[in-house]
């Protein structure tokens, strides 16, 4: 794909932006969770997931901008790790605990969508190969 690098960078920035949107709502506890605020109680704290995603996104954007073949291949692995982190967050933030099921919000679905798009854009990279 001709524009896969640019689409990948836009999806990376959108993924970080989706961390600031609400991910889930727990109506019984009057709590709204996101990638920035994962605190429910001192016993149950999901942490700030935006830090891990931002770390991987910085690596991914750097990989999209550098035109070296092994960096492009490493970018596939990094995006797979980011996708698995997104799936873990989706499961963790939508899991029912003690009969209380959170309501999933749009940020959680966008997180998965952008992580899958980033993975696809790393696979559609245009490589120039020379025959030696």
C-alpha positions in Angstrom: 0.0 0.0 0.0 1.3 3.4 -0.9 0.0 5.3 2.1 0.3 2.6 4.8 3.0 4.4 6.7 0.9 7.6 7.0 -2.3 5.7 7.8 -0.3 3.8 10.5 1.0 7.0 12.1 -2.5 8.5 12.1 -3.9 5.3 13.7 -1.0 5.4 16.3 -2.0 8.9 17.3 -5.7 8.0 17.4 -4.9 5.0 19.7 -3.3 7.3 22.2 -6.3 9.6 21.9 -8.6 6.8 22.6 -6.9 6.2 25.9 -8.3 9.5 27.1 -11.9 8.5 26.2 -14.0 6.6 28.7 -13.5 2.8 28.4 -16.0 1.5 30.8 -18.7 2.6 33.3 -19.5 0.9 36.5 -22.9 2.2 37.5 -23.1 0.6 40.9 -19.8 2.3 42.0 -20.4 5.5 40.1 -17.0 5.0 38.4 -15.8 5.8 34.9 -12.6 4.1 33.8 -10.3 5.1 31.0 -6.7 4.5 30.0 -5.7 7.4 32.2 -7.9 6.6 35.2 -8.0 2.9 36.2 -8.6 3.4 39.9 -11.6 1.8 41.5 -10.4 1.1 45.1 -7.1 0.6 46.9 -7.6 -3.1 46.3 -8.6 -2.9 42.7 -6.4 -0.5 40.6 -5.9 -1.1 36.9 -3.3 1.6 36.6 -2.6 4.1 33.9 -2.6 2.1 30.7 -1.8 5.1 28.6 1.9 4.9 29.6 2.4 1.4 28.1 0.5 2.3 24.9 2.4 5.6 24.5 5.7 3.7 24.9 4.8 1.3 22.1 3.3 4.0 20.0 6.6 6.0 20.1 8.5 2.9 18.9 5.9 2.3 16.2 6.0 5.8 14.8 9.7 5.7 14.8 9.5 2.4 12.9 7.1 3.9 10.4 9.4 6.8 9.7 12.7 4.9 9.3 13.2 3.2 6.0 15.4 0.3 7.0 14.1 -3.2 6.3 14.9 -4.8 9.7 13.2 -1.8 11.5 10.0 -2.5 9.4 10.1 -6.1 10.4 10.7 -5.2 14.1 7.7 -2.9 13.8 5.5 -5.9 13.0 6.5 -7.5 16.3 6.0 -4.3 18.3 2.6 -3.7 16.8 1.7 -7.3 17.8 2.7 -6.6 21.3 0.6 -3.5 21.3 -2.4 -5.4 19.9 -2.1 -8.0 22.6 -1.9 -5.2 25.2 -5.1 -3.8 23.8 -6.9 -7.1 23.9 -5.7 -7.5 27.5 -7.2 -4.1 28.4 -10.4 -4.9 26.6 -10.8 -8.1 28.6 -9.7 -6.5 31.9 -11.9 -3.4 31.7 -15.0 -5.3 30.6 -14.8 -8.2 33.0 -17.6 -8.8 35.5 -16.5 -8.9 39.1 -18.6 -10.0 42.1 -21.8 -9.7 40.0 -21.1 -6.2 38.9 -20.7 -5.9 35.1 -19.2 -2.7 33.7 -20.8 -1.0 30.7 -18.4 -0.9 27.8 -17.9 2.6 26.3 -16.7 3.7 22.9 -13.0 4.2 23.9 -12.6 0.5 24.5 -13.8 -0.4 21.1 -11.7 2.3 19.4 -8.6 1.0 21.2 -9.1 -2.5 19.6 -10.0 -1.0 16.2 -6.9 1.2 16.0 -4.6 -1.5 17.3 -5.9 -3.9 14.6 -5.4 -1.1 12.0 -1.9 -0.5 13.2 -1.1 -4.2 12.9 -2.5 -4.2 9.3 -0.5 -1.2 8.3 2.7 -2.7 9.5 2.0 -5.8 7.4 1.2 -3.7 4.3 4.6 -1.9 4.2 6.1 -1.4 0.8 9.6 -2.9 0.7 12.2 -2.3 -2.0 14.3 -5.4 -2.5 17.4 -5.6 -4.5 18.6 -8.7 -6.1 22.3 -9.4 -5.4 
